[in-house]
Amino acid sequence: MRQVIIVGGGAAGFFTAINAKEMNPSLDIIILEKGREVLQKVKVSGGGRCNVTHACFEPKELVTFYPRGEKELLGPFHQFMTGDTCEWFSSHGIPLKIESDQRVFPESNTSQTIIDCFLEKTSTLEIPVFKNHGVTSVTRHGDQWMVNTKEEQFVCDALVVAAGSSKQVWKLSKSLGHSVVDPVPSLFTFNIKDDRIQGLLGVSVPQATVKLSNTSLEATGPLLITHWGMSGPAVLRLSAFGARILAEMNYEYQVEVNWISQTPQDTLIVLQDTKKE
Ligand SMILES: Cc1cc2nc3c(=O)[nH]c(=O)nc-3n(C[C@H](O)[C@H](O)[C@H](O)COP(=O)(O)OP(=O)(O)OC[C@H]3O[C@@H](n4cnc5c(N)ncnc54)[C@H](O)[C@@H]3O)c2cc1C
């Protein structure tokens, strides 16, 4: 029997464990989780509702929603796409619904449904989950891996690293010969000190275009003025697509906001028409 160890009890670790075991029941799989609890991020995802996927069924279109990795994701999406995700959840007892903005959620409207499904499946498939078992080092011995935690040592034939954003595990992966692209923050709001937005806290517009000055980067969508600057989908999207450039700029940059996403010429026509009326 082949032994498989999965490092990390998050969405990726559980999904891998369940699928590997369902496709190959003879595998002996365990999950090692550093924390006291598993699936903690799934719990808070989608505001506690878990936005499972996006109702876009074309791989070529779906990859454009990702700020990076467009080329790398195309192959995997040809193997497992949105339709497969929906099919997977419904065949595992979780009906989904598509909302008007194409986001897909469990019908129950709670991420706990997803957590319960993952826990129930690992239990019925007899996949042990070791909590409080942070992996500290991994070494190769012949055809096997020695996986060390503070508590005990494990041996396996195949190792899956699904530890999310763990600096320790990135270091560990580097020690095994992998190259790790330096991570930078993404999906953040903008801290802006500018008199022009003083006193506008809470003001939101449905369709603004935010442009990063002196670049071709821009994003359109709802924008919100906050205590510290600007937030909302347009800003989050710009920070995600511009993550590397903003890091290179050391987060000192200027943005231009078009509050109505219209050209001056078009705006003038609307104003003149309105005046006539
Ligand atoms: C507020 C919020 C809302 C979100 N909403 C959505 C959403 O609606 N839809 C969506 O698709 N995504 C959403 N995301 C993103 C999504 O939650 C993550 O992309 C996803 O959970 C990542 O799963 P993962 O298994 O890769 O990593 P993680 O969930 O981070 O799991 C990694 C696990 O590995 C463990 N670990 C780390 N180091 C070790 C070690 N050395 N040994 C053993 N275990 C270790 C960690 O403790 C953790 O449990 C949201 C994220 C946040 C923060």
PDBQT file of the ligand as one rigid body, heavy atoms in Angstrom, charges set to zero:
ROOT
HETATM    1  C1  LIG A 301     -11.346  36.634   4.402  1.00  0.00    +0.000 C 
HETATM    2  C2  LIG A 301     -11.137  35.675   3.265  1.00  0.00    +0.000 A 
HETATM    3  C3  LIG A 301     -12.198  35.391   2.411  1.00  0.00    +0.000 A 
HETATM    4  C4  LIG A 301     -12.009  34.502   1.349  1.00  0.00    +0.000 A 
HETATM    5  N1  LIG A 301     -13.067  34.193   0.559  1.00  0.00    +0.000 NA
HETATM    6  C5  LIG A 301     -12.924  33.283  -0.447  1.00  0.00    +0.000 A 
HETATM    7  C6  LIG A 301     -14.036  32.849  -1.205  1.00  0.00    +0.000 A 
HETATM    8  O1  LIG A 301     -15.177  33.244  -0.952  1.00  0.00    +0.000 OA
HETATM    9  N2  LIG A 301     -13.806  31.960  -2.204  1.00  0.00    +0.000 N 
HETATM   10  C7  LIG A 301     -12.560  31.455  -2.466  1.00  0.00    +0.000 A 
HETATM   11  O2  LIG A 301     -12.420  30.636  -3.376  1.00  0.00    +0.000 OA
HETATM   12  N3  LIG A 301     -11.506  31.833  -1.741  1.00  0.00    +0.000 NA
HETATM   13  C8  LIG A 301     -11.660  32.717  -0.734  1.00  0.00    +0.000 A 
HETATM   14  N4  LIG A 301     -10.582  33.079   0.014  1.00  0.00    +0.000 N 
HETATM   15  C9  LIG A 301      -9.303  32.489  -0.286  1.00  0.00    +0.000 C 
HETATM   16  C10 LIG A 301      -9.300  31.052   0.219  1.00  0.00    +0.000 C 
HETATM   17  O3  LIG A 301      -9.739  31.045   1.549  1.00  0.00    +0.000 OA
HETATM   18  C11 LIG A 301      -7.899  30.474   0.138  1.00  0.00    +0.000 C 
HETATM   19  O4  LIG A 301      -7.402  30.642  -1.171  1.00  0.00    +0.000 OA
HETATM   20  C12 LIG A 301      -7.916  28.988   0.458  1.00  0.00    +0.000 C 
HETATM   21  O5  LIG A 301      -8.539  28.761   1.686  1.00  0.00    +0.000 OA
HETATM   22  C13 LIG A 301      -6.496  28.498   0.498  1.00  0.00    +0.000 C 
HETATM   23  O6  LIG A 301      -6.525  27.142   0.847  1.00  0.00    +0.000 OA
HETATM   24  P1  LIG A 301      -5.188  26.339   1.060  1.00  0.00    +0.000 P 
HETATM   25  O7  LIG A 301      -5.572  24.969   1.488  1.00  0.00    +0.000 OA
HETATM   26  O8  LIG A 301      -4.312  26.489  -0.112  1.00  0.00    +0.000 OA
HETATM   27  O9  LIG A 301      -4.431  27.122   2.218  1.00  0.00    +0.000 OA
HETATM   28  P2  LIG A 301      -4.859  27.354   3.737  1.00  0.00    +0.000 P 
HETATM   29  O10 LIG A 301      -6.306  27.456   3.911  1.00  0.00    +0.000 OA
HETATM   30  O11 LIG A 301      -4.011  28.476   4.214  1.00  0.00    +0.000 OA
HETATM   31  O12 LIG A 301      -4.436  26.001   4.429  1.00  0.00    +0.000 OA
HETATM   32  C14 LIG A 301      -3.103  25.678   4.672  1.00  0.00    +0.000 C 
HETATM   33  C15 LIG A 301      -3.063  24.882   5.962  1.00  0.00    +0.000 C 
HETATM   34  O13 LIG A 301      -1.732  24.436   6.135  1.00  0.00    +0.000 OA
HETATM   35  C16 LIG A 301      -1.408  24.545   7.494  1.00  0.00    +0.000 C 
HETATM   36  N5  LIG A 301       0.061  24.601   7.630  1.00  0.00    +0.000 N 
HETATM   37  C17 LIG A 301       0.897  25.638   7.415  1.00  0.00    +0.000 A 
HETATM   38  N6  LIG A 301       2.161  25.284   7.666  1.00  0.00    +0.000 NA
HETATM   39  C18 LIG A 301       2.135  23.977   8.031  1.00  0.00    +0.000 A 
HETATM   40  C19 LIG A 301       3.142  23.034   8.439  1.00  0.00    +0.000 A 
HETATM   41  N7  LIG A 301       4.425  23.374   8.528  1.00  0.00    +0.000 N 
HETATM   42  N8  LIG A 301       2.741  21.786   8.765  1.00  0.00    +0.000 NA
HETATM   43  C20 LIG A 301       1.421  21.404   8.698  1.00  0.00    +0.000 A 
HETATM   44  N9  LIG A 301       0.444  22.278   8.339  1.00  0.00    +0.000 NA
HETATM   45  C21 LIG A 301       0.788  23.530   8.007  1.00  0.00    +0.000 A 
HETATM   46  C22 LIG A 301      -2.094  25.837   7.933  1.00  0.00    +0.000 C 
HETATM   47  O14 LIG A 301      -2.252  25.869   9.345  1.00  0.00    +0.000 OA
HETATM   48  C23 LIG A 301      -3.415  25.736   7.179  1.00  0.00    +0.000 C 
HETATM   49  O15 LIG A 301      -4.402  25.079   7.930  1.00  0.00    +0.000 OA
HETATM   50  C24 LIG A 301     -10.742  33.932   1.104  1.00  0.00    +0.000 A 
HETATM   51  C25 LIG A 301      -9.688  34.215   1.979  1.00  0.00    +0.000 A 
HETATM   52  C26 LIG A 301      -9.873  35.068   3.044  1.00  0.00    +0.000 A 
HETATM   53  C27 LIG A 301      -8.715  35.330   3.979  1.00  0.00    +0.000 C 
ENDROOT
TORSDOF 0
